[in-house]
Amino acid sequence: MIIVDKELEKRHRDGNPIRVALVGAGYMGRGIAIEIINAIVGMRLVAIANRTIEEAGRAYQEAGVNSYVIADTVAGLEDAVAKGQFSITDDPMLLCQAKGIDAVIEATGEIDFGAKVALESIENGKHVILMNAELDATIGPILKVYADRAGVVITNTDGDEPGVAMNLYRFVKTIGYHPVLAGNMKGFIDPYRTPKTQQEFATKHNQKPRMITSFADGTKLSMETTILANATGFKVGKRGMYGHRCSHVKDLPAMFSFDQLMGGGLIDYALDAEPGTGAFVVGYNEHPILKQYMSYFKMGDGPFYVFYTPYHLPHLQIPLTVARAVLFHDATVAPLGAPMCDVIAIAKRDLKVGEILDGIGGYTCYGMIDNAEVCQTENLLPMGLSKDCRIIRDIKRDQAISYMDIQLPEGRISDRLRAEQDAFFFKT
């Protein structure tokens, strides 16, 4: 926030706001619209695209904007932006292609669709902000290659756990403490949860059952920690992580051996630990005098110190990611290079030949993080590509699904990009 807020204020004074377009007007997209329009100076949400155009209008209306135009051509959208008008459309490619837009927020959670939005935005010189952990965890590294070639930023967002953790990671490194462990706090995981079991909770909180299922069965946790692994160079200690249960996140280092913590960096999570939400980074420093200072400031006896943020607020914090990308060419959280971890598809129940996998948050499979080299060696199916795959060999519950067990649907851009990613980083 420091520096960013001042630069946004300058943009506001100069009458030159950052012009942002939003793809996806669901629950989170509407929250983003409210925040940018009502709270952020120096930034303007110029257009919203949604498959159902009425929902794009709803997002503006809930943010207090009742005057907007419907754009159905690139020229029409560019004209509206130039005139200072707000626009809605059911064609996201217009947002990706139109001049006068600095950054595109992809907030759909759809992988194939999101890949098209990201590629088109990058090709047209726009920064891409992904509120789409599913896409980032599956093909984020190759999308980063495309973005680097085009000279634009692609980044996941502050406010989601990977961004919160990455901010801590950079802070901890900067103050001279060596990061050795990072991740999320998680209250509950049951890999066998389904949209049926989560229906009541989803209805109560105005959410979609499949999305809530992806939280409950651990898939979303694996997606988020994979993003963090790819951005830090850390790995997991075992498939699925350890997920130690502790009363407070500050107790987590005691759950690991010294050798585990000093083995090159671990991604993991604290289960059922206070403060219950947010992200953490454990930093190492054995300086004897600094140890006295840290003890005085109630950070513990060391040499492992827990830094944590007890909240994550995606819809409120994402404008800071937009500003960092546009103003400073700084990604909040993006892959360093080759994938360090991956999210593999695991059978949620016994699966028979001929069945069709229903993907993230469904009835047939759940996602689990593992190290990327394991996934490559065992030819395992990424969870993000599981939807609509046809089973060609019987699979037992809790068995990892390989490419040899399934038939991919035809024509998906995400499969092409995943193959390109594997070839770029792993094939010699």
C-alpha positions as CSV (number, residue, x, y, z in Angstrom):
1,M,0.0,0.0,0.0
2,I,2.9,2.4,0.8
3,I,3.9,4.2,-2.4
4,V,1.0,2.7,-4.4
5,D,-1.5,4.9,-2.7
6,K,0.5,8.0,-3.4
7,E,0.9,7.1,-7.1
8,L,-2.8,6.4,-7.4
9,E,-3.5,9.8,-5.8
10,K,-1.2,11.4,-8.4
11,R,-3.0,9.6,-11.2
12,H,-6.3,11.0,-9.8
13,R,-4.9,14.5,-9.6
14,D,-3.6,14.3,-13.2
15,G,-6.9,13.0,-14.5
16,N,-5.2,9.9,-15.8
17,P,-6.7,6.9,-13.9
18,I,-5.6,3.4,-14.4
19,R,-8.3,1.9,-16.7
20,V,-9.4,-1.6,-15.7
21,A,-11.7,-4.1,-17.3
22,L,-13.3,-7.0,-15.4
23,V,-14.2,-10.4,-16.9
24,G,-16.7,-12.2,-14.6
25,A,-19.5,-10.6,-12.6
26,G,-20.1,-13.3,-10.1
27,Y,-20.0,-13.0,-6.4
28,M,-16.4,-12.0,-6.2
29,G,-16.5,-9.9,-9.4
30,R,-19.3,-7.8,-8.0
31,G,-17.3,-7.2,-4.8
32,I,-14.4,-6.0,-6.9
33,A,-16.6,-3.6,-8.8
34,I,-17.9,-2.1,-5.6
35,E,-14.4,-1.6,-4.2
36,I,-12.8,0.0,-7.3
37,I,-15.7,2.3,-8.0
38,N,-16.4,3.4,-4.4
39,A,-13.0,3.3,-2.7
40,I,-10.0,3.5,-5.1
41,V,-8.8,6.8,-6.4
42,G,-6.8,6.9,-9.5
43,M,-8.4,3.8,-11.0
44,R,-11.5,3.4,-13.1
45,L,-13.5,0.2,-13.9
46,V,-14.3,1.1,-17.5
47,A,-15.9,-2.2,-18.6
48,I,-17.4,-5.4,-17.3
49,A,-17.9,-8.6,-19.4
50,N,-20.1,-11.5,-18.3
51,R,-21.6,-14.4,-20.1
52,T,-25.0,-13.2,-18.9
53,I,-24.9,-9.5,-19.8
54,E,-27.5,-8.6,-17.2
55,E,-25.2,-9.7,-14.4
56,A,-22.5,-7.3,-15.7
57,G,-25.1,-4.5,-15.4
58,R,-26.0,-5.8,-11.9
59,A,-22.3,-5.4,-10.9
60,Y,-22.3,-1.8,-11.9
61,Q,-25.7,-1.2,-10.3
62,E,-24.6,-2.7,-6.9
63,A,-21.6,-0.4,-7.1
64,G,-23.9,2.6,-7.5
65,V,-23.5,3.1,-11.3
66,N,-26.8,3.2,-13.2
67,S,-25.6,4.7,-16.5
68,Y,-23.6,2.4,-18.8
69,V,-23.6,1.4,-22.4
70,I,-23.7,-2.0,-24.1
71,A,-20.7,-2.5,-26.2
72,D,-20.8,-5.1,-29.1
73,T,-17.7,-4.0,-31.1
74,V,-14.2,-3.0,-30.2
75,A,-14.7,0.4,-31.8
76,G,-17.8,0.9,-29.7
77,L,-16.0,0.0,-26.5
78,E,-13.0,2.2,-27.3
79,D,-15.4,5.1,-28.0
80,A,-17.1,4.6,-24.6
81,V,-13.8,4.5,-22.8
82,A,-12.6,7.7,-24.5
83,K,-15.9,9.4,-23.5
84,G,-15.6,8.4,-19.9
85,Q,-18.6,6.0,-20.1
86,F,-18.9,2.7,-18.4
87,S,-19.6,-0.4,-20.6
88,I,-21.0,-3.9,-20.3
89,T,-20.7,-6.7,-22.8
90,D,-21.1,-10.4,-23.2
91,D,-18.0,-10.7,-25.3
92,P,-14.8,-10.6,-23.1
93,M,-12.6,-10.4,-26.2
94,L,-13.7,-6.8,-26.7
95,L,-12.1,-6.0,-23.3
96,C,-8.9,-7.8,-24.3
97,Q,-8.6,-6.1,-27.6
98,A,-9.8,-2.5,-27.0
99,K,-7.3,0.3,-26.8
100,G,-7.5,2.5,-23.7
101,I,-7.6,-0.4,-21.2
102,D,-4.5,-0.9,-19.1
103,A,-5.3,-4.2,-17.3
104,V,-7.8,-7.0,-17.4
105,I,-9.0,-8.8,-14.3
106,E,-10.0,-12.4,-15.0
107,A,-12.4,-13.5,-12.2
108,T,-14.3,-16.4,-13.7
109,G,-12.6,-19.5,-12.2
110,E,-13.0,-21.2,-15.6
111,I,-9.7,-22.6,-17.0
112,D,-10.2,-22.9,-20.7
113,F,-12.2,-19.7,-20.9
114,G,-9.7,-17.9,-18.6
115,A,-6.8,-19.1,-20.8
116,K,-8.4,-17.5,-23.8
117,V,-8.9,-14.2,-22.0
118,A,-5.3,-14.2,-20.6
119,L,-3.7,-14.9,-24.0
120,E,-5.8,-12.3,-25.9
121,S,-5.1,-9.7,-23.2
122,I,-1.4,-10.4,-23.3
123,E,-1.3,-10.3,-27.1
124,N,-2.9,-6.9,-27.0
125,G,-0.4,-5.5,-24.5
126,K,-2.6,-5.6,-21.4
127,H,-1.5,-6.6,-17.9
128,V,-3.5,-9.6,-16.6
129,I,-4.6,-10.0,-13.0
130,L,-5.8,-13.5,-12.2
131,M,-8.4,-14.0,-9.6
132,N,-8.4,-17.5,-11.0
133,A,-6.3,-19.9,-9.0
134,E,-7.4,-22.8,-11.0
135,L,-6.0,-21.4,-14.2
136,D,-2.8,-20.2,-12.5
137,A,-2.0,-23.5,-10.8
138,T,-2.6,-25.4,-14.1
139,I,-0.9,-23.4,-16.8
140,G,0.4,-20.2,-15.0
141,P,4.1,-20.9,-15.8
142,I,3.6,-21.0,-19.6
143,L,1.2,-17.9,-19.4
144,K,4.1,-16.1,-17.6
145,V,6.4,-17.0,-20.5
146,Y,3.9,-15.4,-23.0
147,A,3.6,-12.3,-20.7
148,D,7.3,-11.9,-20.4
149,R,7.7,-12.0,-24.2
150,A,5.0,-9.4,-24.6
151,G,6.5,-7.1,-21.9
152,V,3.4,-7.2,-19.6
153,V,2.7,-8.5,-16.1
154,I,0.6,-11.5,-15.3
155,T,-0.1,-12.0,-11.6
156,N,-2.3,-13.6,-9.1
157,T,-3.7,-11.3,-6.6
158,D,-3.1,-9.8,-3.2
159,G,-6.0,-10.6,-0.9
160,D,-6.0,-14.3,-1.9
161,E,-3.7,-16.4,0.3
162,P,-0.9,-16.8,-2.3
163,G,-0.6,-13.0,-2.6
164,V,-0.9,-12.5,1.1
165,A,1.8,-15.0,1.7
166,M,4.0,-13.6,-1.1
167,N,3.9,-10.1,0.5
168,L,5.0,-11.7,3.7
169,Y,7.7,-13.7,2.0
170,R,9.2,-10.6,0.4
171,F,9.0,-8.7,3.7
172,V,10.7,-11.4,5.6
173,K,13.5,-11.7,3.1
174,T,14.0,-7.9,3.1
175,I,14.5,-7.7,6.8
176,G,17.1,-10.4,6.8
177,Y,15.2,-13.5,7.8
178,H,15.5,-16.5,5.6
179,P,12.1,-17.9,4.5
180,V,11.9,-21.6,5.1
181,L,8.1,-22.4,5.3
182,A,5.1,-20.7,3.9
183,G,1.4,-21.4,3.3
184,N,-2.2,-21.0,4.4
185,M,-4.3,-21.6,7.5
186,K,-7.1,-24.0,6.9
187,G,-10.0,-24.9,9.3
188,F,-11.3,-28.1,7.7
189,I,-10.7,-30.6,4.9
190,D,-12.7,-33.7,3.8
191,P,-11.8,-34.9,0.3
192,Y,-15.1,-36.7,-0.1
193,R,-17.3,-33.6,0.2
194,T,-19.6,-33.1,-2.8
195,P,-22.0,-30.3,-4.0
196,K,-24.8,-32.2,-2.2
197,T,-23.1,-32.2,1.2
198,Q,-22.2,-28.5,0.7
199,Q,-25.6,-27.3,-0.7
200,E,-26.9,-26.0,2.7
201,F,-23.8,-24.0,3.5
202,A,-23.6,-22.6,-0.1
203,T,-27.2,-21.5,0.0
204,K,-26.7,-19.8,3.4
205,H,-23.8,-17.8,2.1
206,N,-25.1,-17.1,-1.4
207,Q,-22.4,-19.2,-3.0
208,K,-22.3,-22.0,-5.6
209,P,-22.1,-25.5,-4.2
210,R,-19.3,-26.5,-6.5
211,M,-17.1,-23.7,-5.4
212,I,-17.8,-24.4,-1.7
213,T,-17.0,-28.1,-2.4
214,S,-13.6,-27.2,-3.9
215,F,-12.9,-25.4,-0.6
216,A,-14.0,-28.3,1.6
217,D,-12.4,-31.1,-0.3
218,G,-9.0,-29.4,-0.3
219,T,-8.7,-28.8,-4.0
220,K,-8.7,-25.0,-3.7
221,L,-6.0,-25.2,-1.0
222,S,-3.9,-27.3,-3.3
223,M,-4.4,-24.8,-6.1
224,E,-3.4,-21.8,-3.9
225,T,-0.3,-23.5,-2.4
226,T,0.8,-24.6,-5.8
227,I,0.7,-20.9,-6.9
228,L,2.8,-20.0,-3.9
229,A,5.3,-22.9,-4.5
230,N,5.8,-21.8,-8.1
231,A,6.4,-18.2,-7.0
232,T,8.9,-19.0,-4.2
233,G,10.7,-22.1,-5.6
234,F,9.5,-24.1,-2.5
235,K,8.3,-27.7,-2.7
236,V,6.0,-29.9,-0.6
237,G,7.3,-32.5,1.9
238,K,4.9,-35.1,0.7
239,R,1.8,-35.4,-1.5
240,G,-1.0,-33.4,0.0
241,M,1.4,-31.6,2.4
242,Y,1.5,-32.4,6.2
243,G,-1.3,-30.1,7.4
244,H,-0.2,-30.3,11.0
245,R,-2.9,-29.5,13.5
246,C,-1.9,-26.9,16.1
247,S,-3.6,-24.4,18.4
248,H,-2.0,-21.3,16.9
249,V,0.0,-20.8,13.7
250,K,2.9,-19.6,15.9
251,D,3.3,-23.2,17.1
252,L,3.8,-24.6,13.6
253,P,7.6,-24.6,13.4
254,A,7.7,-27.1,16.3
255,M,5.8,-29.6,14.2
256,F,8.8,-29.9,11.7
257,S,12.3,-31.1,12.3
258,F,15.2,-28.7,11.8
259,D,16.3,-30.6,8.7
260,Q,12.8,-30.4,7.2
261,L,12.7,-26.6,7.6
262,M,16.2,-26.1,6.3
263,G,15.9,-28.4,3.3
264,G,15.3,-25.7,0.7
265,G,11.9,-24.3,1.5
266,L,8.5,-26.0,2.2
267,I,5.0,-25.2,1.3
268,D,2.4,-26.4,3.8
269,Y,-0.7,-25.4,5.8
270,A,-1.7,-25.2,9.4
271,L,-4.9,-27.0,10.2
272,D,-7.5,-25.6,12.7
273,A,-5.0,-23.1,14.0
274,E,-5.7,-19.6,15.3
275,P,-6.2,-17.0,13.9
276,G,-8.1,-19.3,11.6
277,T,-7.6,-17.5,8.3
278,G,-4.8,-15.7,6.3
279,A,-1.3,-16.8,5.5
280,F,2.1,-17.3,7.1
281,V,5.8,-17.3,6.4
282,V,8.4,-18.8,8.8
283,G,11.7,-17.0,8.7
284,Y,15.1,-18.3,10.0
285,N,17.7,-16.2,11.7
286,E,20.2,-17.4,14.3
287,H,22.0,-14.1,15.2
288,P,22.3,-14.2,19.0
289,I,21.7,-10.5,19.6
290,L,18.8,-10.3,17.2
291,K,17.3,-13.3,19.1
292,Q,17.2,-11.1,22.2
293,Y,15.3,-8.4,20.3
294,M,12.8,-10.9,18.8
295,S,12.2,-12.4,22.3
296,Y,11.6,-8.9,23.7
297,F,9.1,-8.1,20.9
298,K,7.2,-11.4,21.7
299,M,8.2,-13.2,18.4
300,G,9.5,-16.3,20.3
301,D,12.8,-17.8,21.1
302,G,13.9,-18.6,17.5
303,P,15.7,-19.4,15.4
304,F,12.4,-19.9,13.5
305,Y,10.0,-17.0,13.6
306,V,6.4,-17.0,12.4
307,F,5.1,-14.0,10.5
308,Y,1.4,-14.1,9.6
309,T,-1.4,-12.0,8.3
310,P,-4.7,-12.9,10.1
311,Y,-7.0,-12.0,7.2
312,H,-7.4,-12.2,3.4
313,L,-9.8,-9.9,1.6
314,P,-9.6,-10.6,-2.2
315,H,-12.2,-8.1,-3.4
316,L,-10.7,-5.3,-1.3
317,Q,-7.0,-5.9,-2.0
318,I,-7.0,-6.7,-5.7
319,P,-6.9,-3.1,-6.8
320,L,-3.4,-2.9,-5.2
321,T,-2.3,-5.8,-7.4
322,V,-3.7,-3.9,-10.4
323,A,-1.8,-0.7,-9.4
324,R,1.5,-2.6,-8.8
325,A,1.3,-4.2,-12.2
326,V,0.5,-1.0,-14.1
327,L,2.5,1.5,-12.2
328,F,5.6,-0.5,-11.2
329,H,5.5,-3.6,-13.5
330,D,5.5,-5.6,-10.3
331,A,3.7,-8.9,-10.0
332,T,2.2,-9.7,-6.6
333,V,2.7,-13.4,-7.1
334,A,3.8,-15.1,-10.3
335,P,5.8,-18.2,-11.3
336,L,9.6,-17.9,-11.1
337,G,10.0,-20.3,-14.1
338,A,9.4,-24.0,-14.2
339,P,6.6,-25.4,-12.1
340,M,7.7,-26.5,-8.6
341,C,4.4,-28.1,-7.7
342,D,1.2,-29.3,-9.4
343,V,-2.3,-30.2,-8.5
344,I,-3.2,-33.8,-9.5
345,A,-6.7,-35.3,-9.9
346,I,-7.5,-38.0,-7.3
347,A,-10.6,-40.3,-7.6
348,K,-13.2,-39.2,-5.0
349,R,-14.9,-42.6,-5.4
350,D,-14.5,-45.8,-7.5
351,L,-14.6,-44.8,-11.1
352,K,-15.7,-47.1,-14.0
353,V,-14.8,-47.1,-17.7
354,G,-17.0,-44.7,-19.6
355,E,-17.6,-42.3,-16.8
356,I,-17.0,-38.6,-17.4
357,L,-15.1,-36.6,-14.8
358,D,-17.0,-33.6,-13.6
359,G,-13.9,-31.5,-12.5
360,I,-13.3,-29.1,-9.7
361,G,-15.8,-29.1,-6.9
362,G,-17.7,-32.1,-8.2
363,Y,-18.6,-35.7,-7.4
364,T,-15.8,-37.6,-9.1
365,C,-12.4,-36.3,-8.1
366,Y,-10.5,-33.9,-5.9
367,G,-7.2,-32.1,-6.3
368,M,-4.0,-32.7,-4.3
369,I,-0.7,-30.9,-4.5
370,D,2.5,-32.8,-5.3
371,N,5.9,-31.9,-6.5
372,A,6.0,-31.2,-10.2
373,E,8.7,-33.8,-11.0
374,V,6.5,-36.5,-9.5
375,C,3.6,-35.5,-11.6
376,Q,5.8,-35.5,-14.7
377,T,7.4,-38.9,-13.9
378,E,4.1,-40.5,-13.2
379,N,2.3,-38.8,-16.1
380,L,-0.5,-37.6,-13.8
381,L,-3.6,-35.7,-14.9
382,P,-3.8,-32.1,-13.6
383,M,-6.9,-31.4,-11.7
384,G,-7.5,-28.3,-13.7
385,L,-7.8,-30.4,-16.9
386,S,-10.0,-33.1,-15.4
387,K,-13.4,-31.8,-16.4
388,D,-15.1,-33.8,-19.2
389,C,-12.3,-36.4,-19.4
390,R,-13.6,-39.9,-20.2
391,I,-12.4,-42.7,-18.0
392,I,-10.9,-45.6,-20.1
393,R,-9.6,-47.8,-17.2
394,D,-11.3,-48.5,-13.8
395,I,-9.9,-46.4,-11.0
396,K,-10.1,-47.0,-7.3
397,R,-11.1,-44.3,-4.8
398,D,-8.1,-42.2,-3.7
399,Q,-6.0,-43.4,-6.7
400,A,-4.2,-40.7,-8.6
401,I,-5.5,-40.4,-12.2
402,S,-3.0,-40.5,-15.0
403,Y,-3.2,-39.5,-18.6
404,M,-3.2,-43.2,-19.4
405,D,-6.5,-43.6,-17.5
406,I,-8.5,-41.0,-19.5
407,Q,-9.4,-39.6,-22.9
408,L,-9.1,-35.9,-23.1
409,P,-11.9,-33.9,-24.7
410,E,-11.0,-32.4,-28.1
411,G,-10.2,-28.8,-28.9
412,R,-9.3,-27.3,-25.5
413,I,-6.8,-24.5,-25.6
414,S,-5.8,-25.4,-22.0
415,D,-4.7,-28.8,-23.0
416,R,-2.5,-27.3,-25.8
417,L,-1.0,-24.8,-23.4
418,R,-0.4,-27.5,-20.8
419,A,1.4,-29.6,-23.4
420,E,3.4,-26.6,-24.4
421,Q,4.3,-25.9,-20.7
422,D,5.5,-29.5,-20.1
423,A,7.6,-29.4,-23.3
424,F,9.0,-26.0,-22.5
425,F,10.1,-26.7,-18.9
426,F,10.6,-30.5,-18.7
427,K,11.2,-32.1,-22.1
428,T,14.8,-32.2,-23.4
